[in-house]
Amino acid sequence: MKRRTGMRILLGLGLSVLLLLGLDLAFPLPPAPQYSPIVLAADGSVLHANLNPTQKWRMKTELREITPVLRKAILEKEDRWFRWHLGVNPVALVQAAGRNAFGTGRTTGASTITMQVARLLEPKERTFGNKLLEILRATQFELHYSKVEILQLYLNLVPYGGNVEGVKSAALLYFQQTPDYLSLAQTVTLAIIPNRPRGLVLGKNNAAVLQERNRWLRRFGAAGLFPKQDVEDALLEPLDVQRHAAPALAPHLSRRLVRQFPHQAIIRSGLERSKQSKAEDLTRNYVRRLYELGITQAAVLVVNNRTRQVEAYVGSADFRDFGNQGQNDGVVAVRSPGSTLKPFLYALAMDRGLVTPKFLLPDVPTNFQGYRPENFDKHCNGEVTLERALAYSLNIPAVRVLNQLGVPTFTDKLRQAGFQNVTRNRTRLGLSSILGGCGASLEELTNLYVTLADGGRYEKLQLTAPHDSPHSPAPSPRGEGEPDNNGSTESSGSPLSFSGEEGRGGEAPGTALISPSAAFLTTDILAQLTRPDLPLGAASSMRLPKIAWKTGTSYGRRDAWSIGYNKQYTIGVWVGNFSGQGSPALTGSEVATPLLFDLFNALAYNSPNDWYVPPAALDFRLVCAESGLVPSENCPNQVIDYFLPGISSGQRCQHVREVLVSADGAFTYCRACAPAAGYRRELYPNLLPEVVAYKEAQGIPYRRLPVHNPQCQLVRGGLERAPSITSPSANTEYVLNRHEKQQLLLSCTTDNEVRQVSWYVNDQFLRTAAVTERVFVRPTPGTLKISCADDHGRNTDVLVTVTELE
């Protein structure tokens, strides 16, 4: 007997499953509703909302936003038997049929909440046949979804007039709050409107809405749904509402995230609402003051150094400024970075042992294989320490260091730091890349400075909330999710990181691009206030923030940059025009840095007042003040300098050299021609040829080496320390205009005992000239051999090609 009963039960279950499968095949479930994508701040508030594809405001109500008050009010008013029926209330159907047939009472369809969901998902004309389909759909929904899911769907679909659908949309557009922050009176207001969305229009029929709200409040109170005192207080609450604009903070980031996650109804960003609002206001108001200078746009990025979370993201001064292309996103736009890459270059060079802060670099006109950089102010300084070269953002020393480090080494590090344009074009980049000759975005540059702020450790920036965000609820159990637009179930707290990885709490440490020691030394230099890019009057300001920062200005004054950091935050600023038009006033120091200082004072003024301390791996040593190298016996002037033990060069200083001079001081001897007696040993500056040429050209006095012994025959013709031809560049094609009678410049650098040189073209003597004299020649088309011989008989050749245009 028991076996038969069990068989019947199993047979019944099997038939039910087959019936359900047949129903699903005959009537496939309708697609999930298309929601209005919304982007949340880190605290869970709505930053930005977008219309859905059908141009409706239908924002998804999360499970945590369905408060007990809202649930009670909706169920009491719409379907008090909702928890117990299977989609259809038979008693209500019979009662409704009787009223409709005999014309007694209010005509009704006895629709349950589940039936209303079916109708809202698939709107149809109200006929008896469609009513039967609605009943079938309701039964199907009950078999597929939990009661919580069905209630959530209902609250996301109910109409509120016009293009407003769903409780959350109505709460935000009329009360500027999410449903879980509404009062009892406000919640009841939203509960009573869906049945009469045309007659009860908030903002237009407030008096009628108030009367109906109070009627239902009394009814709920009489039913004991809410405490008596709460109902009495709600009855006294005024109703003076109007429709507001949808939340519209962080429009550029919101658009970016919606495009990145097209099927997400709710995207949780890491933005801090107050910081975002303040950054937008400061940027907009600041750029308005620049309009008269021909500057119309700016972009700002604020990053938390510890978490790598982007806490403020301003893509333009005004998203709605169509005349100035305000919808362009300046955070990701690829622009010339100017001098902003120099700190990273010097940090890499320190890690390679090439330089230290007190190391002297030539700042003189130099030809680097045909590339002749100039400083921003068109002036040279002779020789400068690395820290001065960085603090004053000198171009020539930076190019020299890059030439020594190697462009491939530098660009490979930038590739590791996420510079996409550099990665694509790294085989074509040259020495000009350190002066803005490569493209970069504000996002990439800002994260590079976050790397400096974090001891040289690189990680991708996080634009969305991590897994362990306090505002990201844990995944809900069965019955507390809902199909999203692509049919999959979306967790109300799904973490979405920009990099596709989890936050720092769940991943391995980032990539070490530079050492903590090099990062500290770079930061120490960038925090100095004795520098030309400090805005006028800023040094005396009481609100000058304690930060390390670097400015940059692109060629043609098209882009102004200023990026700064302390231990807690890094802020990047770009100012310019999206059209690419330059402005004489557009410099990093005078245009971008004031906004950077304003942002730090507004967003991070209360940051902890701690600063960076030297890493344990860093040490001090005495170096020669004339070179920055380890002192030799001829280095009386010494200073203290940081160095990286085991890495920094231990080379001895050779800023002077011992020379054998004749008794009368008229000439010098080499070791090969020195007499047995009758000479003396003296110390002379051991200068590079280009430094000698600079001093000669500028008339800067220095102790000049006497000419070499003219009777010496052993070194004549030797190639050691031969002249270096700086113009023309070897293996270069020169295109000249025949009608303009253009000429070719011949110039060189030599050892400092050389007085004159002789120039040859195709082995034909041209003329003799002083070492620093500029010689011009009008060449014939074709391949030319240019030769330069000094007065010691040392010779150098270069080959060039000359082409003439008609």
C-alpha positions in Angstrom: 0.0 0.0 0.0 2.8 2.4 1.0 4.6 1.5 -2.2 1.6 2.4 -4.3 1.2 5.7 -2.5 4.9 6.5 -3.1 4.6 5.6 -6.8 1.6 7.8 -7.2 3.4 10.7 -5.5 6.4 10.2 -7.8 4.2 9.9 -10.8 2.4 13.1 -9.8 5.7 15.0 -9.4 6.9 13.7 -12.8 3.7 14.9 -14.4 4.1 18.3 -12.7 7.6 18.6 -14.0 6.6 17.7 -17.5 3.7 20.1 -17.3 6.0 22.9 -16.1 8.5 22.1 -18.9 5.7 22.1 -21.4 4.4 25.4 -20.1 8.0 26.9 -20.4 8.3 25.6 -24.0 4.9 27.0 -25.0 5.3 30.2 -23.0 9.0 31.1 -22.5 9.7 33.4 -19.6 9.7 37.0 -20.7 13.1 38.8 -20.7 14.1 40.7 -17.6 13.2 44.4 -17.5 15.6 46.9 -18.8 16.8 49.0 -15.9 18.2 52.5 -15.8 21.9 52.0 -15.1 22.9 53.8 -11.9 26.4 54.3 -10.5 26.7 54.4 -6.7 29.3 56.2 -4.5 31.4 54.4 -2.0 28.7 55.1 0.7 26.0 53.5 -1.4 24.3 56.7 -2.4 23.4 57.2 -6.1 25.9 59.3 -7.9 24.5 59.2 -11.4 21.5 57.7 -13.1 20.8 57.1 -16.8 17.6 56.5 -18.8 17.1 52.9 -19.8 17.1 52.0 -23.5 13.4 52.7 -23.7 13.9 56.2 -22.3 12.3 55.5 -18.9 13.5 56.1 -15.4 13.4 52.5 -14.1 16.1 52.2 -11.4 16.5 48.9 -9.8 15.3 48.6 -6.2 17.7 46.5 -4.2 16.5 44.0 -1.6 18.0 45.9 1.3 15.9 48.9 0.1 12.6 47.1 0.5 12.0 48.1 4.1 9.4 46.3 6.4 7.3 49.5 6.2 7.2 49.4 2.4 6.5 45.7 2.3 3.7 46.0 4.8 2.1 48.9 3.1 2.2 47.3 -0.4 0.9 43.9 0.7 -1.9 45.4 2.8 -3.0 47.6 0.0 -2.4 45.4 -3.1 -2.4 41.7 -2.0 -2.7 40.8 1.6 -2.8 37.0 0.7 0.4 37.3 -1.3 2.4 35.1 0.9 0.0 32.1 0.6 -1.4 32.0 -2.9 0.3 30.5 -6.0 0.0 33.6 -8.1 -3.8 33.6 -8.2 -6.3 34.2 -5.4 -9.3 32.0 -6.3 -11.6 33.7 -3.7 -10.8 37.1 -5.0 -11.4 36.0 -8.5 -14.9 34.6 -7.6 -15.8 37.8 -5.7 -14.6 40.0 -8.6 -16.5 37.9 -11.2 -19.7 38.3 -9.1 -19.3 42.1 -8.7 -18.5 42.5 -12.4 -21.4 40.3 -13.5 -24.1 41.8 -11.2 -22.7 45.4 -11.3 -22.4 45.6 -7.5 -19.4 47.4 -6.0 -16.3 48.5 -7.7 -15.3 46.8 -11.0 -12.1 44.9 -10.4 -9.9 42.3 -12.0 -8.8 40.8 -8.6 -5.2 40.9 -9.8 -2.6 39.6 -7.3 0.9 41.2 -7.2 2.2 38.3 -9.3 -0.5 38.9 -11.9 0.4 42.6 -12.0 4.0 41.6 -12.6 2.9 39.5 -15.5 0.9 42.4 -16.9 3.7 44.9 -16.4 6.3 42.7 -18.1 4.0 42.0 -21.0 1.4 44.8 -21.4 -1.7 43.6 -23.3 -5.2 44.8 -23.9 -7.5 43.9 -21.1 -9.7 41.0 -22.5 -10.9 37.8 -21.0 -8.4 35.8 -23.1 -5.5 37.9 -22.0 -6.7 37.6 -18.4 -6.3 33.8 -18.7 -2.8 34.2 -20.1 -2.0 36.5 -17.2 -3.1 33.8 -14.8 -0.9 31.3 -16.5 2.0 33.6 -16.4 1.5 34.3 -12.7 1.5 30.6 -12.0 4.6 30.2 -14.0 6.4 33.0 -12.1 5.4 31.4 -8.8 7.1 28.2 -9.9 10.2 29.9 -11.0 10.8 32.7 -8.5 10.5 33.2 -4.8 8.0 35.6 -3.2 10.8 38.1 -2.5 11.9 38.1 -6.1 8.3 38.7 -7.3 7.8 41.5 -4.9 11.1 43.1 -6.0 10.0 42.8 -9.6 6.7 44.5 -8.8 8.4 47.4 -7.0 10.7 47.9 -9.9 7.9 48.0 -12.5 5.0 49.9 -10.9 4.1 53.1 -12.8 4.4 56.6 -11.3 3.3 58.7 -14.2 5.2 59.8 -17.3 8.4 57.9 -17.8 8.9 57.1 -14.1 8.6 53.5 -13.1 9.6 51.7 -9.9 9.7 52.7 -6.3 13.3 53.7 -6.4 12.9 56.0 -9.4 10.0 57.8 -7.7 11.9 58.0 -4.4 14.9 59.6 -6.0 13.1 61.9 -8.4 10.6 63.2 -5.9 12.1 62.8 -2.5 15.8 62.7 -3.4 16.3 59.6 -1.3 16.4 55.9 -1.8 13.4 53.9 -0.5 15.2 52.7 2.6 15.7 56.4 3.8 12.0 57.4 3.4 9.7 58.3 6.3 6.5 56.4 6.9 4.4 59.2 5.3 6.7 59.2 2.2 6.6 55.4 1.9 2.8 55.3 2.1 2.7 58.0 -0.5 4.6 55.9 -3.0 2.6 52.8 -2.0 -0.8 54.4 -3.0 0.1 56.0 -6.3 0.7 53.0 -8.7 -3.1 52.2 -9.0 -3.8 55.9 -10.0 -0.6 57.2 -11.6 -2.5 59.6 -13.8 -4.8 61.0 -11.1 -2.3 61.2 -8.3 0.7 63.0 -9.9 3.3 64.2 -7.4 4.3 67.7 -8.0 1.0 68.5 -9.7 -1.8 67.1 -7.6 -0.1 67.3 -4.2 -3.4 68.1 -2.4 -5.2 65.1 -3.8 -2.2 62.9 -3.0 -2.0 64.2 0.5 -5.7 63.5 1.1 -5.4 59.9 -0.3 -2.2 59.4 1.7 -3.8 60.4 5.0 -6.8 58.2 4.2 -4.6 55.1 3.8 -2.5 56.1 6.8 -5.7 56.0 9.0 -6.7 52.8 7.4 -3.3 51.2 8.1 -3.4 52.5 11.7 -6.9 51.1 12.3 -5.6 47.7 11.0 -2.7 47.9 13.5 -0.1 47.8 10.7 2.0 50.5 12.3 2.2 52.0 15.8 -0.4 54.6 16.6 2.1 57.4 17.4 4.0 56.8 14.1 0.7 57.1 12.2 -0.2 60.3 14.0 3.2 61.8 13.3 2.9 60.8 9.6 -0.5 62.5 9.3 1.1 65.8 10.4 3.9 65.6 7.8 3.4 68.1 5.0 3.6 67.0 1.3 5.3 69.7 -0.7 7.2 67.8 -3.4 8.2 68.4 -7.0 10.1 66.4 -9.5 13.9 66.8 -9.4 16.5 66.1 -11.9 18.1 62.6 -11.7 21.5 62.5 -9.8 24.2 63.6 -12.2 27.5 63.6 -10.3 30.6 62.1 -12.0 29.0 61.9 -15.5 32.3 60.9 -17.3 33.1 58.0 -15.0 29.4 56.9 -15.0 29.3 56.8 -18.8 32.6 54.9 -18.8 31.4 52.3 -16.3 28.1 51.8 -18.0 29.8 51.1 -21.3 32.2 48.8 -19.5 29.4 46.9 -17.7 26.5 47.1 -20.1 24.4 44.5 -18.3 24.8 45.8 -14.8 21.8 47.7 -13.4 23.8 48.9 -10.4 27.5 49.7 -10.5 29.3 50.5 -7.3 32.2 52.9 -7.8 34.8 53.8 -5.2 34.1 57.6 -5.4 33.6 59.6 -2.3 30.5 61.6 -2.8 31.6 64.7 -0.9 35.1 64.7 -2.6 33.5 64.3 -6.0 31.0 67.1 -5.5 33.8 69.4 -4.2 36.2 68.6 -7.0 33.5 69.2 -9.6 32.6 72.6 -8.1 36.2 73.7 -7.7 37.2 72.7 -11.2 34.1 74.4 -12.8 34.6 77.6 -11.0 38.3 77.7 -11.5 38.0 77.2 -15.3 35.4 79.9 -15.6 38.1 82.4 -14.4 40.4 81.2 -17.2 38.0 81.7 -20.1 39.4 85.2 -20.8 42.8 83.6 -21.3 41.5 81.2 -23.9 41.5 78.2 -21.6 38.2 76.3 -21.4 38.8 72.8 -19.9 40.3 70.9 -17.1 40.3 67.4 -15.7 41.0 66.1 -12.2 41.7 62.7 -10.7 41.9 62.0 -6.9 43.4 58.7 -5.8 43.7 57.1 -2.3 47.3 55.9 -2.2 46.7 53.1 0.2 43.7 51.4 -1.6 44.3 52.7 -5.1 40.6 53.7 -5.2 39.7 56.7 -7.3 37.8 58.9 -5.0 37.1 61.8 -7.3 36.9 61.8 -11.1 36.3 65.0 -13.1 36.5 64.5 -16.9 35.9 68.1 -17.8 35.0 71.4 -16.3 31.3 71.1 -17.3 29.8 68.0 -18.9 27.0 70.1 -20.4 29.4 72.6 -22.1 28.9 71.3 -25.6 30.6 74.4 -27.2 33.9 73.4 -25.5 33.4 69.7 -25.9 32.6 69.1 -22.3 31.5 65.5 -22.9 35.1 64.6 -23.8 36.8 62.7 -20.9 40.1 64.5 -20.1 41.1 61.7 -17.6 41.6 59.2 -20.5 42.4 61.6 -23.3 45.9 61.0 -24.7 48.0 64.2 -24.6 51.6 65.3 -24.5 52.8 64.8 -20.9 55.4 67.6 -21.0 57.9 67.2 -18.2 55.8 65.1 -16.0 57.9 61.9 -16.7 61.2 63.3 -15.5 60.8 62.2 -11.8 60.3 58.7 -12.9 63.3 58.8 -15.2 65.6 60.1 -12.5 64.3 57.5 -10.0 65.1 54.7 -12.6 68.6 56.2 -13.1 69.2 56.2 -9.4 68.2 52.6 -9.2 70.7 51.8 -11.9 73.5 53.5 -10.0 73.9 56.2 -12.7 73.2 59.2 -10.5 72.6 60.5 -7.0 70.9 63.7 -5.9 74.2 65.7 -5.8 75.6 64.2 -9.0 76.5 67.0 -11.5 75.0 66.9 -15.0 76.1 69.2 -17.9 73.4 71.7 -18.8 74.9 73.0 -22.0 73.9 72.9 -25.7 74.4 69.3 -26.7 73.7 67.3 -29.9 72.4 63.8 -29.1 72.8 62.0 -32.4 71.0 64.8 -34.2 68.6 65.7 -31.4 69.3 69.1 -29.8 67.0 69.8 -26.9 66.5 73.2 -25.3 65.4 74.2 -21.8 62.0 75.8 -21.4 63.5 79.2 -20.8 66.0 78.8 -23.7 68.9 79.2 -21.3 71.6 76.9 -20.0 73.2 76.7 -16.6 76.6 75.0 -17.3 76.6 72.2 -14.8 73.8 71.4 -12.3 73.1 68.8 -9.7 70.4 66.2 -10.4 68.2 67.6 -7.7 68.4 71.1 -9.2 67.8 69.6 -12.7 64.6 68.0 -11.5 63.4 70.9 -9.2 64.0 73.3 -12.1 62.7 70.8 -14.7 65.7 71.3 -17.0 65.4 69.5 -20.3 69.0 69.0 -21.4 70.1 67.1 -18.3 67.0 64.9 -18.5 67.8 64.0 -22.2 71.4 63.2 -21.2 70.2 60.9 -18.4 67.7 59.1 -20.7 70.5 58.7 -23.3 72.6 57.1 -20.7 69.8 54.9 -19.3 68.5 53.9 -22.7 65.2 54.6 -24.3 64.1 50.9 -24.4 64.7 50.6 -20.7 62.7 53.7 -20.0 59.7 52.8 -22.2 59.7 49.2 -21.0 59.1 50.5 -17.4 56.3 52.8 -18.7 54.8 49.8 -20.4 54.8 48.0 -17.0 53.1 51.1 -15.6 50.2 50.7 -18.0 51.1 53.5 -20.5 49.1 52.2 -23.5 50.2 54.7 -26.1 53.8 54.2 -25.1 53.4 50.4 -25.4 51.9 50.8 -28.9 54.7 53.1 -30.2 57.7 52.2 -28.1 59.7 51.0 -31.1 59.4 54.5 -32.6 60.1 56.6 -29.5 63.3 58.4 -29.0 65.0 60.8 -26.6 62.2 63.4 -27.1 59.8 61.1 -25.1 61.2 62.5 -21.8 60.1 66.0 -22.9 56.6 65.1 -24.0 57.3 63.3 -27.2 55.1 60.3 -26.2 51.3 60.3 -25.5 49.9 59.7 -22.0 46.7 60.2 -20.2 46.0 61.9 -16.8 45.0 58.5 -15.5 48.3 56.9 -16.4 50.4 59.8 -15.2 48.5 60.1 -11.9 49.0 56.4 -11.2 52.7 56.8 -11.9 52.9 59.4 -9.1 50.8 57.1 -6.9 53.6 54.6 -7.5 56.1 57.1 -6.2 53.9 57.9 -3.2 53.7 54.2 -2.4 57.4 53.5 -2.4 57.7 52.5 -6.0 55.0 49.8 -6.0 52.6 49.8 -9.0 49.0 48.6 -9.0 46.1 49.4 -11.3 43.7 52.0 -10.2 40.4 50.9 -8.9 37.3 52.6 -10.2 34.7 50.3 -8.6 34.2 49.1 -5.1 36.2 46.1 -3.8 34.8 42.9 -2.4 35.2 43.9 1.2 33.5 47.3 0.8 31.3 48.0 3.9 28.5 49.1 1.6 28.5 46.0 -0.5 26.1 43.4 1.0 27.0 39.8 1.1 25.5 37.7 -1.7 21.9 36.9 -0.9 20.4 33.4 -0.5 18.0 31.8 -3.0 15.0 34.1 -3.5 16.9 37.4 -3.0 18.4 37.8 -6.5 16.8 38.8 -9.8 17.5 38.1 -13.4 19.5 40.9 -15.0 19.3 42.1 -18.7 21.2 39.1 -20.0 19.3 36.6 -18.1 21.8 35.9 -15.3 21.2 36.6 -11.7 22.9 39.8 -10.4 24.0 40.0 -6.8 23.0 43.2 -5.2 26.6 43.7 -4.1 28.7 42.4 -7.0 32.2 43.8 -6.8 33.4 45.3 -10.1 37.0 46.5 -10.2 38.3 48.5 -13.2 41.2 46.2 -13.6 39.1 43.1 -13.5 40.9 42.1 -10.3 40.0 42.2 -6.6 41.0 45.0 -4.3 44.3 45.0 -2.5 42.9 42.9 0.3 42.6 39.8 -1.9 45.5 40.0 -4.3 49.3 39.7 -4.3 51.4 42.8 -3.8 51.8 45.1 -6.8 54.8 45.3 -9.2 57.9 47.0 -7.8 58.8 49.5 -10.6 61.4 51.4 -8.6 63.0 50.9 -5.2 61.7 52.6 -2.0 65.0 54.4 -1.8 64.8 55.9 -5.3 61.1 56.8 -4.6 62.0 58.6 -1.4 64.9 60.5 -3.0 62.6 61.6 -5.8 59.9 62.6 -3.4 62.4 64.6 -1.3 63.3 66.6 -4.3 59.7 67.2 -5.5 58.8 68.5 -2.0 61.3 71.3 -2.1 59.9 74.9 -2.3 62.9 76.5 -3.9 61.8 76.0 -7.5 60.6 78.2 -10.4 57.3 76.4 -10.8 55.9 77.6 -7.4 53.0 79.9 -8.3 53.5 83.6 -7.5 52.6 84.3 -3.9 52.2 80.6 -3.0 55.3 80.4 -0.8 53.9 82.9 1.7 50.5 81.4 1.8 49.4 79.8 5.1 47.4 77.2 3.1 50.3 75.8 1.1 49.8 72.1 1.3 52.6 69.8 2.4 53.0 67.8 -0.9 55.5 66.6 -3.4 54.5 67.8 -6.9 55.7 68.2 -10.5 54.4 70.4 -13.3 54.5 69.9 -17.0 53.8 72.0 -20.1 53.6 70.5 -23.5 55.1 71.9 -26.7 53.1 74.9 -28.0 51.6 75.4 -24.5 48.6 73.1 -25.3 48.6 71.2 -22.1 49.3 72.2 -18.5 49.9 69.5 -15.9 50.4 69.5 -12.2 50.4 66.2 -10.2 51.1 66.1 -6.5 50.9 63.7 -3.6 51.3 63.2 0.1 51.2 59.9 2.0 47.4 59.7 1.8 46.3 61.1 -1.6 47.6 61.7 -5.1 45.9 64.3 -7.2 46.4 64.8 -10.9 45.3 68.0 -12.8 45.3 68.7 -16.5 44.3 72.1 -17.9 43.9 73.0 -21.5 41.5 72.9 -24.5 40.1 69.7 -26.0 40.5 71.3 -29.4 44.3 71.3 -28.9 44.5 75.0 -29.1 47.4 76.5 -27.1 47.4 79.6 -25.0 50.4 81.9 -24.0 49.2 81.6 -20.3 49.0 77.8 -20.4 51.8 76.6 -18.2 51.8 73.9 -15.5 53.1 76.3 -12.8 50.7 79.2 -13.3 47.6 77.5 -14.5 47.5 73.9 -13.2 49.3 74.1 -9.9 46.9 76.7 -8.3 44.0 74.2 -8.9 46.1 71.4 -7.5 46.7 73.4 -4.3 43.0 74.3 -4.0 42.1 70.6 -4.4 44.5 69.5 -1.7 43.4 72.1 0.7 39.7 71.3 0.1 39.9 67.5 -0.1 42.9 66.5 2.1 43.4 69.4 4.4 42.9 67.2 7.5 45.2 64.5 6.3 47.6 63.2 8.9 50.6 65.5 9.2 53.2 62.6 8.8 55.7 62.6 6.0 58.0 60.2 4.3 61.1 58.9 6.2 64.3 57.6 4.5 64.2 53.8 4.0 66.6 51.7 6.0 68.4 50.8 2.7 69.4 54.4 2.1 72.6 55.9 3.5 74.8 59.1 3.5 78.3 59.7 2.1 80.6 62.6 1.4 80.9 63.5 -2.3 82.9 66.1 -4.2 80.8 69.3 -4.6 82.3 69.7 -8.1 81.1 66.4 -9.5 78.9 64.5 -7.0 81.3 61.6 -7.1 83.3 59.9 -4.3 86.1 62.4 -3.4 89.7 61.9 -4.5 92.8 63.5 -3.1 92.0 66.7 -5.1 88.5 67.3 -3.8 88.7 69.9 -1.0 85.0 70.9 -1.3 82.8 68.1 -0.1 79.1 67.8 0.7 76.8 65.1 2.1 74.7 63.1 -0.3 72.3 60.2 -0.2 73.3 57.0 -2.0 72.1 53.5 -2.5 74.7 51.1 -1.0 75.8 48.5 -3.5 74.1 50.3 -6.3 75.2 53.9 -6.6 78.5 54.3 -8.5 81.7 54.3 -6.4 83.7 56.0 -9.1 86.3 58.5 -7.9 86.0 62.1 -8.7 88.1 63.3 -11.7 86.9 66.9 -12.0 90.5 68.0 -12.2 93.5 66.2 -13.9 97.2 66.5 -13.4 99.0 68.0 -16.3 102.7 68.3 -17.1 103.4 72.0 -18.0 106.6 73.6 -19.3 108.6 75.8 -16.9 107.3 78.9 -18.6 103.7 77.6 -18.8 103.5 78.0 -22.6 102.6 74.4 -23.4 101.9 71.0 -21.9 103.6 67.7 -22.3 102.1 64.3 -22.7 103.8 61.3 -21.1 105.4 60.5 -24.4 107.1 63.9 -24.9 107.8 65.0 -21.4 111.5 66.0 -20.9 113.6 64.5 -18.1 113.4 67.8 -16.2 112.3 71.4 -16.6 108.5 70.9 -16.2 106.1 71.2 -13.3 102.9 69.3 -12.3 99.7 71.3 -12.2 95.9 70.6 -11.8 93.6 71.8 -14.5 89.8 71.4 -14.9 88.8 68.1 -16.6 85.9 69.4 -18.5 83.7 67.7 -21.1 84.2 69.1 -24.6 80.6 70.5 -24.8 81.1 72.2 -21.4 84.3 73.8 -22.8 82.4 74.9 -25.9 79.6 76.4 -23.7 82.1 78.4 -21.5 83.9 79.6 -24.6 80.7 80.7 -26.3 79.4 82.5 -23.2 82.7 84.1 -22.3 82.7 82.3 -18.9 86.3 82.3 -17.5 87.9 79.0 -16.6 91.5 77.8 -16.3 92.4 77.0 -19.9 94.9 74.3 -20.6 98.0 75.5 -22.6 98.5 74.1 -26.0 100.3 70.7 -26.4 104.0 70.5 -27.1 104.2 71.3 -30.8 107.3 69.2 -31.1 105.5 66.0 -30.0 105.1 63.6 -32.9 103.9 60.5 -31.1 100.2 61.5 -30.6 99.6 63.3 -33.8 96.9 61.6 -35.8 95.6 59.6 -32.8 91.9 59.2 -32.6 91.7 59.5 -28.8 89.8 62.7 -27.8 89.3 63.6 -31.5 86.9 66.4 -32.4 83.2 65.5 -32.2 81.1 66.9 -35.1 77.9 68.2 -33.7 76.6 69.5 -37.0 75.7 68.1 -39.4 74.5 64.8 -37.9 75.9 61.6 -39.2 73.9 59.5 -41.7 71.2 62.2 -42.0 69.5 63.5 -45.1 69.3 67.3 -45.5 66.7 68.8 -47.8 67.7 72.3 -49.0 65.8 74.8 -51.1 67.9 75.8 -54.1 66.3 79.1 -54.7 66.8 80.2 -51.1 70.5 79.4 -51.3 70.4 77.5 -48.0 73.6 76.5 -46.3 74.8 73.7 -44.1 76.1 74.5 -40.6 79.4 73.0 -39.5 80.2 72.9 -35.8 82.1 70.7 -33.3 83.3 70.2 -29.8 86.9 69.3 -28.9 89.3 68.8 -26.0 90.0 72.0 -24.1 93.6 72.3 -25.2 92.6 72.6 -28.9 92.6 76.2 -30.3 91.5 75.7 -33.9 90.2 73.2 -36.3 90.2 72.6 -40.0 87.1 71.7 -42.1 87.1 69.5 -45.2 84.3 68.6 -47.6 84.8 65.4 -49.7 88.5 65.6 -48.6 88.8 69.1 -50.1 90.0 71.8 -47.6 87.4 74.3 -46.8 88.8 76.6 -44.1 90.4 76.8 -40.7 88.3 78.2 -37.8 88.3 78.7 -34.1 86.9 75.8 -32.1 83.6 77.6 -31.2 83.2 79.3 -34.5 80.1 78.4 -36.6 81.1 77.6 -40.2 78.6 77.5 -43.1 79.0 75.8 -46.5 76.7 75.6 -49.5 77.0 72.0 -50.4 76.3 70.2 -53.7 73.6 67.6 -53.9 74.6 64.0 -53.2 76.6 62.2 -50.5 79.0 64.4 -48.6 82.0 63.5 -46.4 82.5 66.2 -43.8 85.8 66.0 -41.9 87.1 68.0 -39.0 90.8 68.0 -37.9 92.1 69.7 -34.8 95.5 71.3 -34.3 96.8 68.1 -32.8 96.1 66.3 -36.1 93.2 64.2 -34.7 90.4 63.8 -37.3 86.7 62.8 -37.4 84.4 62.2 -40.4 80.7 62.0 -40.9 78.6 61.1 -44.0 75.4 63.0 -44.9 73.1 63.2 -47.9 72.0 66.5 -49.4 68.9 66.9 -51.6 67.8 70.1 -53.3 64.3 71.1 -53.9 63.4 73.1 -57.1 
